[in-house]
Amino acid sequence: MATIKQVKRRQNIQMAEGYLDLAMVLDDRWPLDDENRASLAHRAVSCLENIKNPLGHKPYILFLKGQAMRTAGKLDDAIRYLEQSSKLDPDNLHTYLALAWCYKRTERLDRAIESMRIAVELDAENPIAQYNLACYFALNRQVEMALMHLSFALELNPKYRDLTTEESDFDLIRQNPVFASLTSISV
């Protein structure tokens, strides 16, 4: 039977997840202004701060704090929490995806690539990890690596082909004949 502390810990985690889900779902359909996005993110962090004894939940709590800071646009804070989470739980693919997203947007492309390489090592069959690594290699002008990982991503999930038409990360390699061959849809 769960203790009151365990129940409260779980409730706080669930409330934080709810605030973050709300921020993301609303933002997809009805973009939030910065103030409302930050408000939801800070509510999530407040719930997590109420957890005094996280026990085995500490890596996940740090991950959620990182996601909250990312949602609030505080990317350096997000990176700090996500890096702490990755040290405590080095096998969490989602942490490396989030870290890479933050690194890219703080112009630390080498770190974004490093994070995505770890994600691919953790799960080479994950198409979003392969796709994002291809994006970051393309931005870094590492054409062969970008094309190789894009090929893997499209083999794992051909639906990613549709994303390539609008993905600005591929602008530098869009004219490459191999890119054109990979992304063309044959009838």
Steps between C-alpha positions, in 0.01 A plus 500: 500500500627842405583753766358852498842635393507259205149597395582872525824448304307323224230770500758777466672318214165447327402864543835613356453262205150641453619860488769409248256298289257789507769743386605272215152399383368855512809630324453251215140603435481852639843654545546641847658833566825498693333603825248212500760246392733616777216494753422135425870413512545671836195323640660171396825593675309608809338156521840335467650727767236369742665158484738494793621140472507394135668161565528312169302769318781758504615450135141528378432806715813666358384403150160660564665814638713512184190465284330775699793738453508409131128580478564834673779580254770486767728271304814533711300397808342218301843375396621506859209285622514267201875447538449413868224258402719334236775441756257325734322310223739466206268262313207739454463571129251784559750694708751500214234604250405795722864592562577498129197721431626753757861485384397568140303806602787633712735463203695208646465276199791274593331426834168438321671247274669336799164466679331355193784253450440375853127475424574296187735275698219442750247418228625477142148400391347830615413700188475839674850457645637410155307786336613761752859385474472539122366854550785599728764350272345690207517827694862420583574440128587136558316389188589129491406450864177695451401291200589173674286577805217638287507175304474303825211718621306459175559126498366478856202725431429616143256764633800715595551558127206744513676702771810556287321735259444762771803427720730803474784304663544327164521820295880475471482151347166519317669524159711189561398225253503234774270715714267546204500126437429417865219749536324461165184302502487241228161417354 
